[in-house]
Amino acid sequence: MGNMILFAVFLLLSCQMKGSTAVTPVFVQKGHDVLLEVKKDVPKKFVVFVWRFSEDFLVTFTPKSEPTVTERYTGRVEFSVENYSVKLKNLQKTDSGLYTARVTDTEGEKNVANYIVTVQDPVSPVNLIVDSVFNSTNPCNLTVTCRTQDSHISSTFTCDTQTCSQEEGERSKVTASGASLQVYLVNDSIICNHSNQVTWTKNQEQTKIWNFCPRHDENKQLQLIVGVLVVVLLLLLTAAVLYQLKNRKRRRIIINTDDTVYADPQVKIPFQPQDQTQTHDASPFSTYCLVGPHTGPMESAETRDRALPESIYAQVQKPVRSRH
C-alpha cells in the first residue's frame, strides 16, 4: 500500500512540475545508504541552498556560513559543499518519500534535484510445494505452489515424453509488500522467484520435473542409453580396424622374409650307354670301403678291452669307362 501511495505522489509531482527538473525514482534496501546528487548547474551567486524531505528541512547552506543539518537528522545526513550532494544513512521505511534540492538567487527559487526514495525490506524466502501429480496417463500433469511470507501462487505444468509446458494457473503476481512472485520452468527445473527492486531470492532446492513425471525421465534415460551404445560401437569398430591393419602389416613382413631365393644344387651325371652292364653295387658312380681300427700285433690288452669305435666309411669316386 505504501508503494502505491508513493507512486501516486510521483505522478502528481510529475504533472505539477512540467518544465522543471524531472523526478527520479530511487529504491534503497532498509538499513542501507543512498547518495542524492545535483546534476543541474547551480548559480555561482545564490542566496541559500536547501535540501528538503517533504516539508522538513534536511540541510541549509549559504555561501557565507557552514551547512546546517536539522537536529533530527544529525548523524544521518552528510552534505558536500563541492557538488551540493547529500548522503542519507541507515534509511528506514519511514524515510521513503520526496526529496528536493532548491536554490534561491536574485531571480527567485527553483528546483535543481527531485528524488522519490522508496525504502524496501529484503524479500522473504520462497518455498516450492508439489501439490499433486497425475501421471497415470500421457501427458503427465504436475501442480505446484510457490509460497512466501505474505503471498502465494499456484501453477500447473503438463509434460509428455518430449517436452513440458506451463498450462494453467498463475505465472506471476505482485504481493502485498509490493514484491513480485513468479513461477516458471528452466531446463526441466521449476523455479519460484521472489524479488523486489533491491533484493531477490528463489527456492533453494531444485525441483526437477522429471522426478515426478517418469515418462519424461524414461525418455531422457533412453537417450542416454542410446548415446552410450553409439560410443561403445564406435570404440569396437575402431579396435577392429586397428586389429586388421596390424595383421596386414605382419603378413607383409612374413612375405618379404620368404622372398629369399635359394640355389638348387644340380648333380651332374656322367654319360652312360644304355647297354652298359652294371656289375657294381647299387650306386654305379660311388664305391664305399669299410675302414676298421688297427688290429696288428702291437695291440695291447688295454686296447682290446676298450669299446671299438663305430665303422668309418670312405667314399671313393669310381670312374666310368665307356665300352668300345
Backbone bond lengths (Angstrom), bond angles and torsions (degrees), N, CA, C in turn:
res aa  C-N    CA-C-N  psi(-1)  N-CA   C-N-CA  omega(-1)  CA-C   N-CA-C  phi
1 M - - - 1.456 - - 1.522 111.00 -
2 G 1.347 116.14 -42.94 1.464 120.21 179.29 1.509 112.55 -59.54
3 N 1.348 116.67 -38.79 1.462 120.04 179.01 1.527 111.61 -66.13
4 M 1.319 116.35 -36.14 1.464 119.88 179.01 1.527 110.59 -65.76
5 I 1.333 116.63 -38.59 1.471 120.28 178.52 1.522 110.24 -64.25
6 L 1.362 116.36 -43.44 1.455 119.77 179.31 1.522 111.55 -63.04
7 F 1.323 115.84 -37.38 1.457 119.53 179.33 1.526 110.76 -65.96
8 A 1.343 116.29 -39.03 1.470 120.18 177.50 1.528 110.79 -64.59
9 V 1.341 116.02 -39.80 1.465 119.98 176.92 1.519 110.45 -63.14
10 F 1.333 115.17 -40.78 1.467 120.55 179.58 1.528 110.96 -59.83
11 L 1.332 116.50 -44.76 1.462 120.16 179.11 1.527 111.20 -65.21
12 L 1.323 115.49 -41.03 1.457 119.30 -179.30 1.528 111.36 -63.35
13 L 1.328 115.40 -43.93 1.460 119.11 179.67 1.518 111.58 -66.26
14 S 1.322 116.50 -36.15 1.464 120.09 179.61 1.520 110.63 -62.86
15 C 1.331 115.62 -37.02 1.463 119.36 179.85 1.523 111.24 -73.13
16 Q 1.332 116.34 -36.50 1.448 120.48 -176.86 1.528 112.96 -77.27
17 M 1.326 117.04 -23.27 1.457 120.08 -172.07 1.525 112.28 -107.73
18 K 1.297 117.30 33.25 1.458 119.14 177.56 1.519 110.00 -61.99
19 G 1.296 115.80 133.04 1.445 120.91 -178.70 1.512 113.20 87.43
20 S 1.339 117.63 -7.47 1.462 121.16 177.40 1.516 109.26 -106.19
21 T 1.340 116.10 -171.85 1.461 120.88 -178.16 1.524 110.70 -63.93
22 A 1.344 116.63 134.86 1.457 120.98 -179.23 1.519 110.80 -67.79
23 V 1.322 115.73 155.03 1.461 122.12 178.52 1.526 108.17 -90.65
24 T 1.315 116.37 126.16 1.467 122.12 -178.04 1.530 110.12 -104.71
25 P 1.342 117.87 123.11 1.470 119.34 177.34 1.531 111.03 -78.62
26 V 1.310 116.68 139.47 1.461 122.63 178.72 1.531 107.92 -135.62
27 F 1.345 115.46 132.15 1.469 121.17 178.36 1.526 108.60 -113.30
28 V 1.330 115.57 132.31 1.459 121.41 -175.89 1.527 108.85 -132.27
29 Q 1.333 114.65 137.42 1.464 118.20 176.06 1.521 110.19 -74.92
30 K 1.292 116.05 141.34 1.467 122.01 -178.81 1.536 110.03 -55.17
31 G 1.371 115.37 131.66 1.453 121.37 -179.60 1.513 114.05 89.51
32 H 1.324 118.68 -6.42 1.459 122.29 179.49 1.521 110.82 -96.66
33 D 1.358 115.17 174.37 1.460 122.16 -179.48 1.524 109.73 -106.15
34 V 1.341 115.42 163.76 1.458 120.51 175.97 1.530 108.48 -146.79
35 L 1.342 115.85 145.19 1.461 122.51 178.74 1.522 108.48 -110.30
36 L 1.312 116.44 122.88 1.461 122.64 177.39 1.521 107.84 -106.47
37 E 1.332 115.96 120.98 1.463 121.26 -173.98 1.528 111.42 -107.82
38 V 1.334 114.88 155.64 1.458 122.10 173.20 1.522 107.62 -101.55
39 K 1.307 116.13 113.94 1.454 120.29 -175.97 1.525 113.19 -101.88
40 K 1.303 116.76 -7.90 1.465 119.59 176.57 1.538 109.56 -92.89
41 D 1.269 115.38 157.66 1.463 120.04 178.67 1.526 110.54 -68.92
42 V 1.316 115.62 134.33 1.458 122.11 176.74 1.531 108.12 -100.37
43 P 1.313 119.16 130.41 1.478 120.40 179.22 1.530 111.04 -55.18
44 K 1.332 115.54 139.15 1.461 119.86 -178.56 1.533 111.22 -65.20
45 K 1.304 115.53 -35.23 1.453 119.03 178.14 1.526 109.24 -110.51
46 F 1.321 115.01 100.03 1.457 119.33 178.65 1.524 108.56 -125.68
47 V 1.298 114.31 163.11 1.459 120.22 -178.16 1.520 111.01 -89.55
48 V 1.326 116.53 -47.96 1.458 120.69 -178.11 1.534 108.82 -151.54
49 F 1.342 114.86 147.26 1.472 122.01 176.33 1.532 107.14 -126.42
50 V 1.330 116.98 130.89 1.470 120.29 -178.29 1.533 110.60 -135.76
51 W 1.353 115.08 146.02 1.463 123.21 166.67 1.523 106.85 -107.59
52 R 1.358 114.91 133.85 1.454 119.79 -178.50 1.524 110.02 -127.38
53 F 1.338 115.67 145.96 1.464 122.66 171.75 1.520 106.28 -116.27
54 S 1.330 114.20 108.15 1.471 120.17 -171.12 1.527 108.78 56.20
55 E 1.316 117.96 -114.16 1.459 120.72 -179.89 1.529 112.43 -101.69
56 D 1.352 116.62 -1.21 1.469 120.01 -178.40 1.528 110.53 -89.78
57 F 1.314 115.28 146.24 1.459 121.00 173.75 1.535 108.87 -89.07
58 L 1.343 115.33 128.30 1.470 120.38 175.38 1.525 110.02 -92.67
59 V 1.336 115.70 -55.47 1.461 122.35 -175.09 1.528 108.66 -135.72
60 T 1.327 115.49 139.23 1.459 121.81 172.60 1.528 108.11 -125.49
61 F 1.340 115.30 130.09 1.467 119.27 -176.11 1.525 109.58 -137.59
62 T 1.345 115.53 132.90 1.467 122.29 173.70 1.518 108.62 -125.30
63 P 1.345 117.48 151.34 1.471 119.46 -178.48 1.522 113.23 -60.33
64 K 1.324 117.79 -21.13 1.456 120.21 -175.75 1.520 112.85 -98.59
65 S 1.369 118.58 5.31 1.464 120.02 -177.54 1.524 110.81 -148.06
66 E 1.316 115.28 168.12 1.464 120.88 176.56 1.530 109.59 -76.02
67 P 1.365 116.80 152.79 1.467 118.48 178.36 1.528 111.25 -63.79
68 T 1.315 114.99 143.16 1.461 121.32 -179.24 1.520 109.47 -114.62
69 V 1.356 116.15 124.03 1.461 122.29 177.28 1.521 108.23 -98.56
70 T 1.331 115.63 132.02 1.459 120.24 178.28 1.528 109.49 -57.90
71 E 1.324 114.88 143.14 1.471 120.75 -171.75 1.525 112.68 -56.29
72 R 1.292 118.38 -41.82 1.471 120.63 -176.89 1.525 112.76 -67.63
73 Y 1.355 116.57 -15.46 1.469 119.79 178.71 1.528 112.37 -110.29
74 T 1.314 116.61 9.78 1.457 120.06 179.28 1.528 110.07 -62.47
75 G 1.320 116.12 132.02 1.463 121.37 -178.12 1.510 113.87 86.85
76 R 1.318 116.48 -11.13 1.475 120.14 -178.69 1.519 111.95 -113.98
77 V 1.310 117.49 -4.80 1.456 121.21 -177.45 1.526 109.52 -132.97
78 E 1.339 115.18 133.42 1.462 121.19 174.80 1.522 108.21 -122.47
79 F 1.363 115.59 134.60 1.456 120.78 -177.42 1.524 109.34 -119.26
80 S 1.340 116.58 139.54 1.456 122.31 178.55 1.520 109.48 -106.61
81 V 1.331 116.75 122.80 1.464 120.54 178.82 1.528 111.22 -78.52
82 E 1.352 117.59 -13.23 1.468 120.31 179.61 1.533 111.51 -76.99
83 N 1.327 117.27 -46.43 1.471 119.11 -176.70 1.528 112.70 -123.91
84 Y 1.337 117.46 5.48 1.461 123.98 174.45 1.537 113.57 66.57
85 S 1.337 117.12 16.55 1.470 120.31 177.81 1.525 109.91 -78.30
86 V 1.341 115.30 160.08 1.453 121.21 179.10 1.534 108.37 -130.48
87 K 1.328 114.97 136.97 1.457 121.12 178.44 1.516 109.26 -110.45
88 L 1.347 116.38 123.54 1.459 122.78 179.42 1.520 108.52 -101.20
89 K 1.337 116.93 128.71 1.455 121.84 -174.36 1.532 111.94 -109.03
90 N 1.349 113.77 149.06 1.473 121.84 172.46 1.531 111.49 47.78
91 L 1.310 114.79 57.07 1.467 119.95 -176.16 1.532 111.34 -68.61
92 Q 1.319 113.97 140.97 1.458 122.30 174.81 1.526 108.73 -114.92
93 K 1.303 115.36 170.18 1.455 118.31 -176.12 1.526 111.98 -63.59
94 T 1.341 117.19 -26.07 1.467 120.33 176.90 1.517 112.27 -71.94
95 D 1.330 117.46 -9.47 1.465 120.92 178.50 1.524 111.70 -88.62
96 S 1.305 117.55 2.67 1.467 120.48 177.02 1.518 109.56 -72.06
97 G 1.325 115.19 138.04 1.462 118.85 178.85 1.510 112.29 154.44
98 L 1.336 115.12 -163.91 1.458 122.40 -175.65 1.518 110.93 -93.95
99 Y 1.331 114.92 128.46 1.470 121.93 176.07 1.524 107.54 -118.53
100 T 1.353 115.69 130.30 1.459 120.56 -178.97 1.525 110.33 -131.76
101 A 1.329 113.97 148.22 1.464 121.11 173.43 1.520 107.45 -115.12
102 R 1.372 116.09 127.74 1.457 120.60 -176.51 1.530 109.36 -128.63
103 V 1.299 113.85 141.63 1.456 120.38 178.53 1.530 108.67 -124.95
104 T 1.353 115.60 138.15 1.468 121.81 179.20 1.524 108.50 -117.12
105 D 1.315 114.96 126.18 1.464 120.46 176.38 1.522 108.52 -130.69
106 T 1.319 116.45 -163.21 1.463 120.33 -176.81 1.519 112.77 -67.48
107 E 1.337 116.33 -19.06 1.464 120.39 -178.64 1.528 112.20 -92.51
108 G 1.311 116.98 -9.25 1.452 119.55 179.08 1.523 112.08 128.21
109 E 1.352 116.90 -160.79 1.466 123.63 -176.89 1.529 109.82 -109.92
110 K 1.301 115.71 139.40 1.472 119.97 177.30 1.522 110.02 -149.21
111 N 1.355 115.11 154.27 1.459 122.02 177.83 1.532 109.70 -84.37
112 V 1.319 115.56 136.13 1.470 120.03 176.14 1.530 111.71 -117.41
113 A 1.340 118.17 -4.84 1.469 121.84 176.15 1.524 108.75 -160.87
114 N 1.345 116.45 137.45 1.466 122.96 177.66 1.527 109.16 -138.46
115 Y 1.317 117.25 124.80 1.459 122.23 -179.39 1.535 109.79 -132.57
116 I 1.319 115.03 136.95 1.466 121.15 167.06 1.526 106.04 -103.20
117 V 1.328 117.57 112.01 1.459 122.82 -177.48 1.533 108.63 -101.07
118 T 1.322 115.23 129.21 1.461 121.97 176.90 1.512 108.90 -119.89
119 V 1.306 116.70 119.25 1.467 122.46 179.16 1.523 107.90 -97.10
120 Q 1.320 117.01 125.18 1.465 121.78 -176.03 1.522 110.89 -121.89
121 D 1.323 114.27 147.64 1.461 120.83 171.08 1.531 109.41 -77.08
122 P 1.331 118.18 153.69 1.465 119.21 170.91 1.531 109.04 -61.94
123 V 1.316 115.82 145.82 1.467 118.85 179.77 1.526 109.98 -68.29
124 S 1.307 115.28 150.55 1.471 120.76 179.06 1.522 109.83 -78.34
125 P 1.331 118.07 159.96 1.473 120.40 177.21 1.526 110.85 -61.22
126 V 1.328 114.99 156.93 1.459 120.98 179.31 1.526 108.81 -123.31
127 N 1.321 116.18 139.10 1.462 122.03 -179.78 1.521 109.68 -117.30
128 L 1.331 115.24 144.08 1.467 121.78 177.19 1.522 108.77 -108.57
129 I 1.323 116.01 125.47 1.469 121.89 -178.94 1.523 108.38 -120.83
130 V 1.340 116.57 130.25 1.461 121.63 175.29 1.524 107.79 -86.44
131 D 1.315 115.94 114.16 1.464 120.61 -175.78 1.525 112.68 -82.79
132 S 1.322 117.09 -46.44 1.470 119.69 -176.36 1.516 110.14 -155.67
133 V 1.334 114.83 152.83 1.463 122.72 177.78 1.513 108.21 -134.81
134 F 1.327 117.08 125.98 1.457 122.52 175.69 1.525 107.20 -120.17
135 N 1.327 116.22 97.38 1.465 120.67 -177.85 1.512 112.54 -122.70
136 S 1.341 117.34 19.10 1.461 119.59 178.72 1.522 111.19 -71.77
137 T 1.307 116.41 -24.45 1.463 120.94 177.64 1.513 109.09 -126.30
138 N 1.310 114.86 164.69 1.454 121.28 177.41 1.527 108.45 -97.49
139 P 1.333 121.18 123.32 1.467 127.07 10.74 1.528 113.41 -85.82
140 C 1.344 114.02 175.60 1.460 122.57 178.38 1.522 108.66 -96.24
141 N 1.338 117.37 133.84 1.461 122.71 179.05 1.523 109.69 -112.24
142 L 1.342 115.06 129.66 1.464 121.83 -177.32 1.523 108.31 -128.10
143 T 1.350 117.00 122.51 1.457 122.35 179.61 1.522 109.53 -109.88
144 V 1.341 116.49 129.61 1.462 121.75 -177.39 1.526 109.37 -128.73
145 T 1.341 115.09 161.32 1.464 122.24 176.20 1.517 109.29 -130.98
146 C 1.339 116.12 130.48 1.461 122.06 172.34 1.522 107.57 -99.56
147 R 1.337 116.29 123.43 1.463 120.17 -174.06 1.523 110.74 -125.94
148 T 1.340 115.62 130.65 1.460 122.53 175.04 1.524 109.12 -113.39
149 Q 1.322 115.73 -170.81 1.462 120.38 -178.21 1.526 112.08 -65.53
150 D 1.319 117.14 -33.37 1.469 118.97 -175.03 1.518 113.87 -129.06
151 S 1.343 118.34 9.84 1.453 118.75 -177.97 1.524 110.09 -160.41
152 H 1.332 115.55 169.15 1.471 120.83 176.34 1.520 109.45 -160.90
153 I 1.335 115.77 156.65 1.460 122.99 173.61 1.521 108.40 -139.92
154 S 1.345 115.92 152.07 1.466 121.80 179.03 1.521 109.34 -124.31
155 S 1.329 115.72 148.76 1.458 120.76 -179.70 1.522 109.67 -151.66
156 T 1.335 116.38 155.13 1.464 122.68 -178.29 1.524 109.90 -119.36
157 F 1.319 115.87 134.34 1.466 122.85 178.16 1.531 108.72 -113.77
158 T 1.320 115.93 139.82 1.459 122.53 179.43 1.517 109.38 -117.86
159 C 1.346 116.32 128.81 1.472 121.40 -176.52 1.521 110.37 -127.12
160 D 1.337 116.47 137.75 1.458 121.47 167.13 1.526 107.39 -110.67
161 T 1.322 116.99 -163.37 1.468 119.43 -177.34 1.520 112.89 -73.97
162 Q 1.336 117.02 -7.20 1.452 119.91 -176.69 1.524 113.28 -114.79
163 T 1.338 117.14 -50.27 1.455 120.74 -172.85 1.522 111.52 -136.68
164 C 1.354 114.16 166.21 1.460 122.12 174.02 1.521 108.50 -125.52
165 S 1.333 115.91 148.35 1.458 120.38 178.49 1.520 109.21 -144.44
166 Q 1.324 114.82 155.80 1.462 121.91 179.44 1.519 108.13 -93.04
167 E 1.329 116.84 113.14 1.451 120.45 -169.24 1.523 113.64 -103.59
168 E 1.337 118.34 -49.02 1.455 120.69 -170.63 1.527 110.69 -128.65
169 G 1.347 114.91 164.96 1.452 121.00 176.04 1.516 112.68 89.30
170 E 1.335 115.67 -172.26 1.460 122.21 -177.79 1.526 110.61 -85.20
171 R 1.307 115.75 144.80 1.458 121.33 174.91 1.519 111.49 -106.02
172 S 1.320 117.68 -29.17 1.462 121.35 178.40 1.525 109.27 -159.63
173 K 1.337 114.99 160.03 1.465 120.98 175.17 1.525 108.58 -162.30
174 V 1.327 115.88 159.61 1.455 122.22 174.48 1.517 108.04 -94.99
175 T 1.321 116.12 125.76 1.455 120.74 -176.24 1.530 110.61 -78.66
176 A 1.337 115.45 174.83 1.470 120.85 -179.76 1.521 111.59 -63.35
177 S 1.321 117.94 -28.01 1.466 121.03 -179.65 1.522 112.24 -87.14
178 G 1.320 117.50 1.73 1.458 121.05 179.02 1.511 114.27 90.29
179 A 1.317 117.47 5.16 1.463 120.93 178.34 1.526 110.06 -85.37
180 S 1.329 115.30 170.72 1.459 121.70 179.61 1.528 109.11 -110.79
181 L 1.333 115.61 132.86 1.464 121.85 178.28 1.516 108.08 -119.03
182 Q 1.339 117.10 124.30 1.461 121.86 -176.10 1.526 110.32 -133.05
183 V 1.324 115.78 150.92 1.465 122.50 172.53 1.528 107.65 -133.74
184 Y 1.353 116.81 133.40 1.458 120.81 -177.21 1.525 109.07 -158.40
185 L 1.336 115.56 174.11 1.465 122.71 -175.99 1.516 109.32 -113.66
186 V 1.347 116.56 129.31 1.467 122.60 177.31 1.526 108.98 -134.72
187 N 1.347 116.43 114.29 1.472 121.37 177.00 1.522 112.35 50.69
188 D 1.334 116.00 52.23 1.464 122.97 176.84 1.524 113.35 69.46
189 S 1.324 119.07 9.35 1.463 122.43 177.38 1.524 108.92 -114.84
190 I 1.336 116.23 137.26 1.462 121.48 176.89 1.526 108.05 -89.01
191 I 1.332 116.52 127.30 1.460 122.50 -176.57 1.527 109.69 -115.99
192 C 1.334 115.62 131.68 1.457 122.34 168.79 1.522 107.40 -108.42
193 N 1.336 117.06 123.45 1.457 121.75 -177.19 1.528 109.77 -119.77
194 H 1.338 115.44 127.17 1.460 121.54 178.71 1.524 107.02 -121.10
195 S 1.341 117.34 118.98 1.460 119.40 -172.96 1.521 111.18 -148.92
196 N 1.328 114.46 155.82 1.459 121.93 166.46 1.529 107.49 -133.75
197 Q 1.317 118.31 -162.30 1.457 120.44 -174.77 1.524 113.48 -75.93
198 V 1.324 118.63 -10.09 1.467 120.11 -175.86 1.529 113.52 -120.61
199 T 1.320 118.43 -24.58 1.471 120.98 -179.66 1.523 109.60 -143.70
200 W 1.327 115.53 163.95 1.465 121.35 174.14 1.520 109.38 -152.92
201 T 1.321 116.14 157.06 1.457 121.79 176.63 1.521 108.47 -152.99
202 K 1.328 116.62 162.87 1.459 121.97 177.13 1.519 109.08 -140.87
203 N 1.325 116.19 170.84 1.468 120.13 -179.70 1.521 110.06 -60.58
204 Q 1.323 115.89 133.22 1.465 121.44 -173.46 1.520 111.94 -69.89
205 E 1.319 117.33 -44.40 1.464 120.75 -177.62 1.519 109.71 -92.41
206 Q 1.326 114.93 128.24 1.461 119.45 178.51 1.523 110.58 -68.97
207 T 1.319 115.43 135.90 1.463 121.29 177.27 1.519 107.99 -109.77
208 K 1.330 115.77 101.65 1.455 121.51 178.97 1.523 109.16 -79.11
209 I 1.314 115.74 124.21 1.456 119.11 -174.27 1.522 112.28 -67.11
210 W 1.360 117.13 -29.69 1.463 118.33 -179.24 1.522 112.54 -78.35
211 N 1.346 117.79 -4.37 1.460 119.30 170.95 1.520 110.86 -72.23
212 F 1.331 116.55 -19.75 1.452 121.20 -179.05 1.521 112.41 -110.84
213 C 1.312 117.41 -15.29 1.467 122.11 177.72 1.525 108.21 -118.24
214 P 1.357 117.70 90.20 1.473 120.93 -174.54 1.517 113.99 -57.75
215 R 1.333 117.20 -33.85 1.469 118.07 -178.90 1.523 110.58 -61.68
216 H 1.266 115.66 -39.28 1.475 119.23 176.25 1.519 110.37 -64.19
217 D 1.335 116.19 -38.75 1.462 121.12 -179.89 1.514 111.40 -69.08
218 E 1.368 115.86 -39.98 1.465 119.42 -179.51 1.519 111.04 -61.98
219 N 1.318 116.68 -38.97 1.460 119.58 178.22 1.523 110.86 -61.90
220 K 1.339 117.26 -40.27 1.469 120.64 177.27 1.526 110.45 -64.43
221 Q 1.338 116.65 -42.64 1.463 119.63 -179.91 1.522 111.02 -64.57
222 L 1.352 116.66 -39.79 1.466 119.78 178.72 1.527 110.64 -61.52
223 Q 1.319 116.87 -43.06 1.458 120.02 177.67 1.523 111.31 -61.68
224 L 1.343 116.05 -38.99 1.459 119.45 179.03 1.522 111.08 -65.96
225 I 1.349 117.51 -42.97 1.462 121.52 -179.57 1.530 110.55 -63.70
226 V 1.341 116.16 -43.59 1.467 119.72 179.25 1.529 110.37 -61.89
227 G 1.325 115.86 -40.98 1.457 119.31 178.46 1.517 112.41 -62.16
228 V 1.349 117.01 -41.72 1.467 121.20 179.44 1.526 110.41 -65.35
229 L 1.341 116.61 -42.41 1.469 119.99 179.86 1.531 111.33 -63.11
230 V 1.311 117.06 -39.90 1.467 120.24 178.63 1.522 110.33 -62.15
231 V 1.323 116.56 -41.96 1.465 120.14 179.41 1.525 110.79 -64.32
232 V 1.355 116.38 -43.37 1.470 120.21 179.93 1.531 110.58 -62.80
233 L 1.331 117.35 -43.89 1.466 120.40 179.23 1.532 111.78 -62.39
234 L 1.309 116.56 -40.13 1.466 119.44 177.76 1.529 111.03 -63.82
235 L 1.336 117.36 -39.69 1.461 120.11 178.48 1.530 111.08 -65.26
236 L 1.355 116.46 -42.60 1.469 119.86 178.65 1.526 111.16 -63.67
237 L 1.326 116.85 -42.40 1.459 120.65 179.17 1.524 110.96 -62.94
238 T 1.314 116.47 -40.81 1.464 120.34 178.32 1.522 110.97 -63.78
239 A 1.348 116.67 -42.80 1.467 120.42 179.01 1.528 111.42 -63.01
240 A 1.348 116.93 -40.14 1.463 119.97 179.55 1.528 111.24 -64.79
241 V 1.322 117.12 -42.17 1.471 119.93 179.13 1.518 111.03 -63.58
242 L 1.323 117.17 -42.29 1.460 120.31 178.50 1.520 111.57 -64.19
243 Y 1.345 116.83 -37.16 1.463 120.45 178.31 1.527 111.04 -65.11
244 Q 1.340 117.24 -43.35 1.460 120.29 178.85 1.529 111.53 -63.08
245 L 1.317 116.54 -42.36 1.461 119.86 178.89 1.521 111.57 -63.32
246 K 1.327 116.68 -38.50 1.457 120.39 179.72 1.523 111.23 -66.56
247 N 1.350 117.99 -43.00 1.468 121.12 178.68 1.521 111.35 -65.61
248 R 1.330 117.06 -39.24 1.455 120.40 179.66 1.525 110.60 -63.33
249 K 1.306 117.05 -39.13 1.466 120.99 178.83 1.524 110.45 -66.92
250 R 1.346 116.63 -39.30 1.469 120.07 179.56 1.521 111.07 -64.61
251 R 1.359 117.58 -40.65 1.466 120.30 179.53 1.522 111.09 -64.93
252 R 1.306 117.08 -36.28 1.465 120.00 178.17 1.520 110.87 -63.25
253 I 1.316 117.83 -38.08 1.460 121.14 179.34 1.523 110.50 -64.81
254 I 1.352 117.19 -42.46 1.471 121.62 -179.29 1.526 110.34 -65.14
255 I 1.329 117.19 -43.37 1.463 120.92 -179.15 1.524 110.32 -63.57
256 N 1.300 118.34 -40.60 1.465 121.34 178.81 1.522 111.68 -64.89
257 T 1.331 117.46 -33.06 1.460 121.09 177.97 1.517 111.42 -70.47
258 D 1.342 117.16 -37.94 1.464 121.07 -177.69 1.523 112.37 -79.76
259 D 1.295 119.62 -2.15 1.465 121.12 179.54 1.520 113.57 -74.26
260 T 1.359 119.41 -5.23 1.462 122.78 -179.49 1.529 110.08 -65.37
261 V 1.346 118.98 132.55 1.463 123.93 -177.39 1.529 108.85 -105.05
262 Y 1.310 114.82 125.29 1.466 120.84 179.29 1.527 108.99 -102.87
263 A 1.390 116.98 140.45 1.469 121.64 179.29 1.516 110.10 -73.57
264 D 1.334 116.79 136.73 1.460 122.23 179.50 1.527 108.30 -92.58
265 P 1.327 117.11 109.24 1.473 118.39 -177.03 1.522 111.46 -62.22
266 Q 1.299 116.22 134.76 1.462 121.92 179.57 1.531 109.91 -104.09
267 V 1.340 117.13 135.72 1.479 122.84 178.24 1.537 108.18 -99.58
268 K 1.280 115.93 119.37 1.458 120.25 179.80 1.528 109.65 -85.66
269 I 1.314 116.49 121.53 1.462 122.41 -178.09 1.525 107.73 -102.67
270 P 1.301 116.84 122.96 1.476 118.98 178.54 1.509 111.22 -62.09
271 F 1.354 114.72 152.99 1.463 119.85 179.35 1.518 110.47 -66.10
272 Q 1.337 116.48 136.39 1.464 121.59 -179.66 1.511 108.39 -139.16
273 P 1.264 118.09 123.48 1.479 120.39 178.60 1.499 109.95 -61.37
274 Q 1.360 113.98 152.16 1.451 119.21 -176.77 1.521 112.14 -71.55
275 D 1.290 119.42 -26.06 1.453 119.96 -176.57 1.513 112.23 -94.63
276 Q 1.314 117.61 10.64 1.468 120.20 179.65 1.520 109.04 -68.03
277 T 1.270 114.71 132.46 1.471 121.34 -179.74 1.499 107.96 -87.58
278 Q 1.353 114.16 122.98 1.453 120.08 -179.45 1.509 107.82 -86.81
279 T 1.330 115.89 114.20 1.460 121.95 179.98 1.506 110.64 -115.46
280 H 1.335 114.42 13.13 1.466 117.53 -177.41 1.516 109.80 -112.32
281 D 1.310 116.34 -165.67 1.471 121.49 -178.05 1.521 110.47 -70.59
282 A 1.333 114.71 -176.10 1.465 119.72 -177.23 1.501 111.67 -58.07
283 S 1.325 118.44 -31.04 1.462 120.04 179.21 1.512 108.35 -97.99
284 P 1.329 120.75 113.47 1.468 123.22 -177.11 1.516 112.08 -73.68
285 F 1.289 117.27 -7.49 1.450 118.95 -173.89 1.508 113.57 -113.62
286 S 1.329 119.43 -14.11 1.463 121.59 -176.70 1.515 110.68 -127.93
287 T 1.311 117.01 144.18 1.451 123.71 175.82 1.507 108.08 -122.20
288 Y 1.337 116.49 128.54 1.448 121.86 -179.34 1.517 108.54 -103.38
289 C 1.306 118.20 139.32 1.460 123.76 -179.05 1.506 108.26 -126.94
290 L 1.320 116.53 129.49 1.451 121.64 -179.86 1.519 108.83 -82.75
291 V 1.277 116.37 124.85 1.458 122.31 179.84 1.508 107.75 -113.54
292 G 1.326 118.23 119.97 1.462 122.82 -177.04 1.499 111.35 -105.93
293 P 1.287 117.70 173.51 1.471 122.92 179.05 1.523 111.23 -73.50
294 H 1.291 115.27 162.48 1.463 121.78 179.42 1.533 109.85 -68.48
295 T 1.408 115.84 129.02 1.479 120.22 -178.76 1.529 110.83 -129.60
296 G 1.305 118.77 30.05 1.472 123.25 -177.13 1.499 112.45 -72.80
297 P 1.337 117.49 -179.03 1.471 123.62 -176.64 1.508 112.43 -65.34
298 M 1.378 119.04 -16.71 1.456 121.22 -179.01 1.514 111.74 -79.16
299 E 1.387 117.37 -2.57 1.470 120.60 -178.43 1.500 109.99 -68.77
300 S 1.289 116.55 129.32 1.466 121.88 179.96 1.499 110.26 -94.44
301 A 1.326 114.43 168.36 1.472 120.40 179.72 1.514 111.15 -62.25
302 E 1.360 114.77 -36.15 1.479 118.50 -179.23 1.501 110.18 -63.96
303 T 1.346 115.98 -38.24 1.467 120.07 -179.99 1.491 111.12 -67.98
304 R 1.390 116.51 -37.63 1.462 118.60 -179.09 1.515 112.48 -66.89
305 D 1.342 115.11 -33.29 1.476 118.02 -177.52 1.543 112.41 -72.18
306 R 1.323 117.42 -22.85 1.481 118.24 -178.74 1.517 110.84 -74.42
307 A 1.352 114.26 152.59 1.464 119.44 179.98 1.505 109.52 -68.29
308 L 1.346 113.92 138.62 1.450 119.67 -179.90 1.527 109.46 -73.76
309 P 1.314 117.01 142.93 1.485 118.99 176.48 1.501 110.65 -70.68
310 E 1.320 112.99 164.45 1.459 118.11 -179.38 1.520 109.70 -65.65
311 S 1.354 113.82 157.94 1.469 119.44 -178.94 1.501 110.13 -63.31
312 I 1.305 115.93 144.95 1.451 122.74 -179.61 1.510 107.92 -117.44
313 Y 1.312 114.41 128.27 1.460 119.93 -179.69 1.500 108.89 -108.97
314 A 1.280 114.65 142.37 1.466 120.03 174.54 1.501 108.07 -121.21
315 Q 1.236 116.52 136.98 1.471 121.47 -179.28 1.510 109.31 -99.32
316 V 1.343 113.88 126.79 1.459 119.73 -179.50 1.509 107.76 -118.63
317 Q 1.270 115.51 126.09 1.468 120.12 178.77 1.529 109.57 -75.72
318 K 1.329 115.31 129.19 1.445 122.03 -178.43 1.511 110.26 -108.59
319 P 1.280 116.20 123.22 1.478 117.98 -178.01 1.509 111.37 -69.16
320 V 1.232 116.36 147.05 1.489 121.92 -179.71 1.512 108.35 -98.09
321 R 1.303 115.30 124.84 1.456 120.50 -178.92 1.519 109.83 -100.00
322 S 1.250 112.36 138.72 1.475 117.30 179.83 1.526 108.38 -92.49
323 R 1.317 117.71 147.50 1.456 123.95 179.33 1.525 109.33 -89.77
324 H 1.286 112.02 138.30 1.463 117.97 178.76 1.471 110.39 -98.79
